[in-house]
Amino acid sequence: MQPRRKPGSHRLMPTAPAAPARLVDAHVHLLPERLSAAIRRFFGAELAPALLYPHEPQAARACLLAAGVQRCWSLPYVRRAGAASALNRWMAETFAGDPVVVPGATLHPADDVAGVLAEALDDLQLAVVKLHCSVGEYEPDDPRLDLLWRRVSASGHPVVVHAGHAVNGTTTAMEIDALGRVAHRWPDARIIVAHCGMPAVEATLAVLRSTRSVYADLTPVIPMLAPITRTSIAGLERRLLFGSDAPNGTVSIEEAIAHIRTLELDPDDEAAVLGSTAEQLLARR
């Protein structure tokens, strides 16, 4: 594991112009075949034909590369306690040394949170954490997660949080408020609001503006693209990340990229959204 910074030693990224970056997809799910197949079945017969990419992890990885993605964060999640450690080990072993895939970690608040984190972040050296509140049936401000927030506030590991509980992946303003309470209690925790909290985008952007370490990814929610404009995100361009949700999306990777480019951002800001910010979040651990 890389040496840890002292609590509070990381701050917002500098506002200097971003260097041209690799295209980084900060929200994909390259998962074990059996789990991927179960997730695909969950979407049901009505939606499944609309999903654009194969669920098998190496096939999905190939699709990302074909779309121009040069690096991606693979985000696991679990439904119940006791499942995270095995999944985290699979992520670390499967993508060890992979130049494209950044394997993530997950946990459930009913786990031995300290133990799961120690294994995932110290032993396995996983770089990012994913929480999926609806799948695991918990809230982001669950007191059992305090150990997580304390740990990442000190280490700088980014935590991607899907706060919404709706089956279709959407999030309400009240659910964003819960995440905002976490952010204000743990101001050094680097929290990334999955899917920009859609459709509660206004509430999500308000949390970003009132905090110093909260980000959001612009990953579509089936089949919705983030309803943002250049004006609505002004000043937050370096706090937003590109994501596709591959392989479980009905919006193509290319379409999600084009959506960001239609904002006509300053070139350095566009580069930040499409890759620089994601790279810097990992580099500043």
C-alpha positions, -999 to 999 in steps of 0.1 A, spaced: 0 0 0 12 35 -7 21 55 24 -9 71 40 -13 108 45 -23 123 78 -59 132 83 -68 164 66 -36 164 46 -54 162 12 -75 191 -1 -93 199 -32 -73 195 -64 -56 226 -76 -74 247 -102 -45 248 -126 -54 238 -161 -57 200 -164 -33 182 -187 -47 162 -215 -59 130 -199 -67 95 -208 -104 88 -212 -114 73 -178 -147 57 -171 -152 61 -134 -183 39 -131 -183 4 -146 -191 -30 -132 -167 -57 -143 -178 -85 -119 -176 -123 -115 -195 -141 -142 -220 -156 -118 -227 -123 -101 -229 -105 -135 -253 -130 -148 -275 -126 -117 -275 -88 -121 -284 -92 -157 -314 -115 -148 -325 -89 -122 -331 -63 -150 -357 -87 -163 -369 -98 -197 -384 -64 -206 -351 -44 -201 -325 -70 -209 -328 -68 -247 -320 -31 -245 -288 -36 -226 -260 -28 -250 -230 -48 -237 -222 -84 -227 -222 -90 -190 -191 -113 -190 -163 -92 -175 -136 -96 -202 -161 -91 -230 -174 -60 -213 -138 -48 -209 -132 -53 -246 -163 -31 -254 -149 -3 -232 -116 -4 -251 -135 -4 -284 -153 28 -274 -121 45 -266 -120 41 -228 -84 39 -217 -89 33 -180 -119 24 -159 -130 20 -123 -147 -13 -117 -171 -10 -88 -184 -40 -69 -213 -41 -45 -230 -67 -22 -265 -74 -10 -257 -89 24 -231 -90 51 -203 -115 47 -200 -113 9 -176 -84 5 -143 -100 14 -146 -128 -12 -157 -103 -39 -129 -78 -30 -103 -106 -33 -117 -116 -67 -114 -80 -78 -78 -77 -67 -68 -111 -81 -86 -108 -114 -73 -73 -123 -39 -74 -107 -15 -55 -130 -43 -47 -155 -33 -15 -172 -70 -6 -179 -91 -17 -149 -88 -1 -115 -104 -27 -92 -126 -14 -64 -137 -26 -30 -171 -28 -13 -185 -36 21 -218 -39 40 -224 -20 72 -233 -53 90 -198 -66 82 -167 -63 104 -162 -29 87 -127 -23 101 -116 -58 91 -130 -57 56 -114 -23 51 -80 -34 64 -80 -63 40 -93 -44 10 -72 -12 13 -41 -24 30 -36 -61 20 -53 -60 -14 -44 -24 -21 -78 -17 -38 -80 20 -48 -116 30 -46 -147 19 -25 -183 15 -37 -214 16 -16 -248 7 -31 -274 16 -6 -304 1 -24 -288 -32 -30 -276 -35 6 -307 -19 21 -289 7 42 -284 45 44 -251 63 37 -253 79 72 -257 45 89 -236 48 121 -220 15 113 -202 32 84 -185 57 107 -154 35 106 -154 37 68 -157 75 68 -130 79 94 -107 57 75 -111 73 41 -110 108 56 -74 100 66 -64 79 36 -80 98 7 -96 68 -9 -126 80 -30 -159 64 -22 -186 61 -49 -221 61 -33 -253 51 -50 -276 67 -24 -310 60 -41 -332 31 -31 -355 29 -61 -354 -3 -82 -348 18 -113 -317 34 -99 -331 69 -93 -324 90 -62 -345 115 -43 -335 148 -28 -341 134 7 -316 106 -1 -291 132 -13 -297 151 20 -285 120 39 -254 119 19 -249 156 25 -250 150 62 -222 125 58 -202 150 38 -206 178 64 -197 154 93 -167 141 74 -155 170 54 -123 153 42 -140 122 29 -139 122 -9 -174 112 -17 -186 107 -53 -223 108 -58 -232 81 -83 -253 91 -113 -252 127 -101 -281 117 -79 -305 117 -108 -331 130 -110 -322 150 -79 -294 167 -98 -301 202 -83 -299 188 -48 -267 170 -57 -250 201 -72 -261 220 -41 -242 195 -19 -211 199 -41 -213 237 -37 -216 235 1 -187 211 6 -151 208 -4 -146 171 -10 -178 159 -27 -178 150 -64 -204 135 -87 -202 111 -116 -224 117 -147 -232 81 -153 -266 76 -170 -295 61 -151 -314 38 -174 -320 55 -199 -315 90 -185 -285 113 -192 -277 138 -166 -298 169 -172 -270 194 -168 -260 225 -187 -227 245 -189 -244 271 -167 -258 247 -141 -223 232 -134 -203 264 -136 -175 263 -110 -180 225 -105 -164 213 -137 -134 198 -117 -158 180 -94 -175 159 -121 -165 125 -135 -175 106 -166 -191 72 -161 -210 48 -184 -224 21 -161 -212 -5 -186 -221 -33 -191 -256 -26 -176 -267 4 -195 -290 13 -223 -270 44 -232 -239 37 -252 -205 47 -240 -201 69 -271 -234 86 -264 -224 93 -228 -192 109 -240 -209 129 -266 -233 142 -240 -204 157 -221 -189 172 -252 -222 189 -261 -218 211 -230 -190 229 -249 -168 233 -218 -134 249 -217 -111 222 -231 -92 218 -198 -125 214 -180 -138 189 -205 -105 169 -201 -110 170 -164 -145 155 -166 -134 129 -191 -104 117 -172 -81 141 -153 -102 144 -122 -106 106 -119 -68 102 -123 -60 129 -98 -84 114 -72 -64 82 -73 -30 99 -75 -37 120 -44 -42 91 -20 
